[in-house]
Amino acid sequence: MELGRLLGLLSGLAGVAINGELCTRRFSTRASCRKCQEVCPVGGISFSHDRPVVDECNGCGFCSAVCPNGVFSLKDNGDSFLLNRCRELANQYGHVLVYCTAHTGEGAKFTHGLPVTCLGRLAPELLVGMVGESGSIQILKQKHVCTGCALHRGGELFDQWELRTRTLLECLGYSGELKIITDLDQGELVRRISQPPVRVNCTNRRDFFSSMFRGARQAPVVVLDSILGPPRRQPTPGVGDETGRSPSPRQELFLTYINRLVKSDRLHHPLAGVRVVEPDGACYFCGACVRLCPTGALRRAEVDKYTISLCIPRCTGCGLCGEICPQAVLRSTREVTASELANRDFKPITVGSVKGCTRCGTSFTGNDMAEVCLRCNLEQRWQQGKEASQ
């Protein structure tokens, strides 16, 4: 058996499932991403044969929250479970209160709240989905509890997630749907998550969202994919790519809620923090970015003109294309809109043709910003670096 696959199977014994096919380090030795390793509170993540391996796991879910490609997913209380539970609580009790288990003690178990191991595992994509399923959510976060917790890093992570989620919701046309409670005592917490169910009528914003999502709640494909993994299938013309790589399940789940939550007057409003990759310099169409993109978001064509095209919904912003670009010209700078995220067509991000080098006269393929051939370009860069070092 292939050693990389065996390591993946052994990692499957931990509290997280790993889809190593989406890890940027698998595609290039130039990939520098170590977010999962840096955030793991027990130092339990290592890399072997350019794939992540979990040696020790406490189920905090931090690795799942920070990975842009969705390589990690919790086996217990995963994203799909939390979304389904969020919907059930909203339907039965009229509200959703999310809290970490540190607020109630190790042995406490309540059926009417939504406990998580740590708030730091609630990535912005998941929080947006939870708002979509319930209309609004309340999250209990008391600073003194986070400070004295072994997973105190989770409090810092959640502060980042909260800010980004609020910004995203504002871009979609909402405010106040994410509420943070900081002063709830133990007795009030128990009362809130232990109260009997109430009958909820369709008269508020939550029920408006519920009716809007009702048609999408019959085991949508993206939820099944996030549980079972993406099915092995041939790429669909105009949707897949020549490598047959699948998009990130978490990204697909995120897009589902973005497309349903956005208000009509915000379709063309830039989404803060959701950026698209574009070249800002000379491109010679080597195709390295296309061949190594983990989710198949990039495509190269040589019909009439040379083009590099991008499927915006497939891009997770992992940054690998920028790291492996020989010219270092790919940048994630422009923020995309909800309407762009809904369009799965491949759109050209740079176009080129055969031209003559202005320095040596050699014919080469390049975009409008490429004035000299690749050889002359490299010579110029080498000379500039030499002069800068003197």
DOVOLO-610795 format. One record per residue (C-alpha): x, y, z negated; residue in one letter. Coordinates in steps of 0.2 Angstrom, whole numbers, plus 5000, padded with zeros to 4 digits. Layout:
BEGIN
XYZA ...
END
This chain:
BEGIN
500050005000M 500650185004E 501450254988L 500550424990G 498850324990R 499350224975L 499750374966L 498050454970G 497250294964L 498150304947L 497650484946S 495850434948G 495950354930L 496050534923A 494650654919G 494750734936V 494550664954A 495850714966I 495650744985N 497550764989G 497050785008E 496650965004L 498251004994C 499351135003T 500951054997R 500450895007R 500650995023F 502251095021S 503751095010T 503651285011R 501951285001A 502351364985S 500651344976C 500751274959R 499151354951K 498551184944C 500151144936Q 500351324929E 498651324921V 498551154914C 498651174895P 499350994892V 500651004906G 499850844913G 500050884932I 501550844942S 501850824961F 502450664969S 502750644988H 501950824989D 500350764981R 499650814964P 499650674951V 498750694934V 499850614920D 498750674906E 497050764905C 495950834892N 494450874904G 494651064902C 494351084921G 495551234923F 496451144938C 494751134947S 494351314943A 496051384950V 496251274965C 495651374981P 495451214991N 494451114979G 495750974977V 495150934959F 493350904953S 492850844935L 492150674934K 491050714919D 489950874920N 490650924937G 489951064947D 488450974954S 487950914937F 488051094930L 487051164944L 485651034942N 485651054924R 485551244925C 484051224937R 483151104925E 483451224910L 482751374919A 481251274924N 480851204907Q 481351344895Y 481351504905G 483251544902H 484951464903V 486251484889L 487951424893V 489251404879Y 490851304876C 490851164863T 492051254852A 490551374847H 489551224839T 490851114832G 491450944839E 489950834833G 488550954838A 487450904852K 486051004859F 484950964873T 484251134877H 485851234880G 487151204893L 488851154885P 490451154894V 492251104888T 492851284891C 492151434899L 493851444909G 493151304920R 491751414927L 492551474943A 491651624952P 490951504965E 490151394952L 489451554943L 488651614959V 487851444961G 487251444943M 486451614946V 485651554962G 484851404953E 484151494938S 483951674943G 485051734928S 486151654915I 486751704898Q 488551654893I 489151654875L 490951714873K 491551764856Q 493351824856K 493751754839H 493251574844V 494351584860C 495851654850T 495851504838G 495551374851C 496851254858A 496151304875L 496351494872H 497051514890R 495251474895G 494651644888G 495851734899E 495351634914L 493551674911F 493851854910D 494451854928Q 493051744934W 491751854925E 492452014934L 492551934951R 490751854949T 490052024944R 490852104959T 490251974971L 488451984964L 488452174966E 489052154984C 487552034987L 486352164980G 486152104962Y 486552174945S 486252104927G 486051924932E 487651874923L 487451914904K 488851894892I 488451874873I 489751914861T 488951934844D 487851774842L 487951694825D 487951504822Q 486051504816G 485451604831E 486451494843L 485651344836V 483851424837R 484051474855R 484651304861I 483451204850S 481851294854Q 480351194862P 480051214881P 478851354887V 477751354902R 478451474915V 477451564928N 478051624944C 478051804939T 479851854937N 481451864946R 482051684941R 480451604949D 480651714964F 482451634966F 481751464962S 480451474976S 481751534987M 482851384984F 481551244982R 481751185000G 483651164997A 483551064982R 483150894989Q 484950824987A 485750944999P 487250875009V 488450985001V 488050924984V 488150744989L 489850784997D 490450864981S 490050704972I 490550564984L 491850664994G 491650715012P 491050585024P 492250515037R 491550585053R 492150645070Q 492250835072P 490750915080T 491051025095P 491151205090G 491051165072V 492551045068G 494351055074D 495450945084E 496250865069T 494550815061G 494950895045R 493450935033S 493051095025P 493251115006S 491651044997P 491751184984R 491851314998Q 490351235007E 489351244990L 489851424988F 489351465005L 487651385003T 487251504988Y 488051654996I 486951635012N 485351615001R 485651754988L 486251895000V 484952025002K 484552085020S 485252255018D 486952185011R 487252065026L 488652175033H 489352235016H 491052175013P 491252044999L 492552094987A 493951974985G 493351865000V 494651895013R 495051835031V 496751805038V 497351905052E 499051935061P 499852105058D 501352085069G 502051985084A 501351815087C 502151685099Y 500751555097F 501851415090C 500351345082G 501151305065A 499651385056C 498451285067V 499251115064R 499451135045L 497851225039C 497151105026P 495351135031T 495451155050G 495051335049A 496151385064L 496151335082R 497351365097R 496751375115A 497651405131E 496251435143V 496451585154D 497351675139K 498251615124Y 497151625108T 497151585090I 495451575083S 494751565065L 493151495058C 492951615043I 491851495032P 493151365033R 494551475026C 494851455007T 496151595006G 497451465001C 498851565009G 499751415017L 499651495035C 500551645029G 501951545020E 502351435035I 502151565049C 503951585056P 503651775059Q 502751795042A 501451905050V 499851815044L 499051925030R 497351905021S 496852085020T 495152125027R 493652075017E 492351985026V 490452005025T 489051885021A 488551875039S 490251825044E 490251685031L 488651625039A 489451615057N 490351445060R 490951495077D 492851505080F 493251695083K 494951745091P 496051835078I 497451865091T 497551855110V 499151835121G 499751815138S 501351775147V 502451935148K 504251985151G 505452025137C 505852215136T 507652165130R 508252025141C 506852005154G 506451825149T 504651765151S 503751715135F 502051705128T 501551835115G 500151945109N 500052135111D 501252165097M 502652055104A 503752165115E 505252055115V 505451865117C 505651755101L 507551735103R 507751925104C 506551945090N 507651825079L 509251915084E 508452085079Q 507852015062R 509551935059W 510452095063Q 509252195052Q 509552075037G 511452085039K 511352275039E 510252285024A 511452165014S 512952275017Q 
END
